[in-house]
Amino acid sequence: MNEYRAFTIGDDGHITSSRAFVCESDEDATVWAKQLIDGHDIELWSGERFVTWLGKPSRTEQAREVVEEYANDLREIQKEFRRKLN
């Protein structure tokens, strides 16, 4: 069994709270810590070892998703336009 601590990170980037718990593996601890996500990011640590970051997607990830959706929409429009031309 390993000891873990999940830190809730506020909008200002500072720790607002933390929860200590014990799990058998990093994977189990990650699943456990996911339940703490409530609109704020979570940093999961095991002692001094950083395990993972959980939470809302970064602005870069959000932008990438928007661009991918837009590109997919354009492809569909092009397919429809080509179909109408033929």
C-alpha positions as CSV (number, residue, x, y, z in Angstrom):
1,M,0.0,0.0,0.0
2,N,1.2,3.5,-0.9
3,E,0.3,6.8,0.7
4,Y,-1.1,9.5,-1.6
5,R,-2.2,13.1,-1.3
6,A,-4.6,14.9,-3.7
7,F,-4.2,18.6,-3.8
8,T,-7.1,20.8,-5.0
9,I,-5.7,23.8,-7.0
10,G,-7.7,27.0,-7.0
11,D,-8.2,29.4,-9.9
12,D,-5.2,31.4,-8.6
13,G,-2.9,28.4,-8.9
14,H,-2.6,27.9,-5.1
15,I,-3.6,24.8,-3.1
16,T,-7.0,25.2,-1.6
17,S,-7.3,21.8,0.1
18,S,-5.8,18.4,0.2
19,R,-6.9,14.8,1.0
20,A,-4.6,12.0,2.2
21,F,-5.4,8.4,1.3
22,V,-3.9,5.0,0.7
23,C,-4.1,2.8,-2.4
24,E,-2.2,-0.1,-3.9
25,S,-1.1,1.5,-7.1
26,D,-0.9,4.9,-9.0
27,E,-3.7,3.7,-11.2
28,D,-6.0,3.0,-8.2
29,A,-5.1,6.4,-6.6
30,T,-5.8,8.2,-9.9
31,V,-9.3,6.7,-10.0
32,W,-9.9,7.6,-6.4
33,A,-8.6,11.2,-6.9
34,K,-10.9,11.7,-9.9
35,Q,-13.9,11.9,-7.7
36,L,-12.5,15.0,-6.1
37,I,-12.6,17.0,-9.4
38,D,-15.3,19.7,-8.9
39,G,-14.3,22.3,-11.4
40,H,-10.8,22.7,-10.0
41,D,-7.6,20.9,-11.0
42,I,-6.2,18.1,-8.8
43,E,-2.5,17.3,-8.4
44,L,-1.8,13.8,-7.2
45,W,1.4,13.1,-5.2
46,S,2.9,10.1,-3.5
47,G,5.2,11.6,-0.9
48,E,7.6,13.8,-2.9
49,R,6.8,12.0,-6.2
50,F,4.4,13.7,-8.6
51,V,1.9,11.1,-10.0
52,T,-0.5,13.0,-12.3
53,W,-2.5,16.1,-12.9
54,L,-6.3,15.7,-13.1
55,G,-8.9,18.3,-14.0
56,K,-10.4,20.5,-16.6
57,P,-8.5,20.6,-19.9
58,S,-6.0,23.4,-20.4
59,R,-6.8,26.3,-22.7
60,T,-4.4,24.8,-25.3
61,E,-6.3,21.5,-25.2
62,Q,-9.6,23.3,-25.4
63,A,-8.4,25.3,-28.5
64,R,-7.1,22.1,-30.1
65,E,-10.6,20.5,-29.7
66,V,-12.3,23.5,-31.2
67,V,-10.0,23.6,-34.2
68,E,-10.4,19.8,-34.7
69,E,-14.2,20.2,-34.6
70,Y,-14.0,23.0,-37.1
71,A,-11.8,21.0,-39.4
72,N,-14.2,18.1,-39.3
73,D,-17.1,20.3,-40.1
74,L,-15.2,21.8,-43.1
75,R,-14.5,18.3,-44.4
76,E,-18.2,17.4,-44.1
77,I,-19.2,20.6,-45.9
78,Q,-16.6,19.8,-48.7
79,K,-18.0,16.3,-49.1
80,E,-21.5,17.6,-49.3
81,F,-20.5,20.2,-51.9
82,R,-18.6,17.7,-54.0
83,R,-21.6,15.3,-53.9
84,K,-23.9,18.1,-55.1
85,L,-21.5,19.0,-58.0
86,N,-21.4,15.4,-59.2
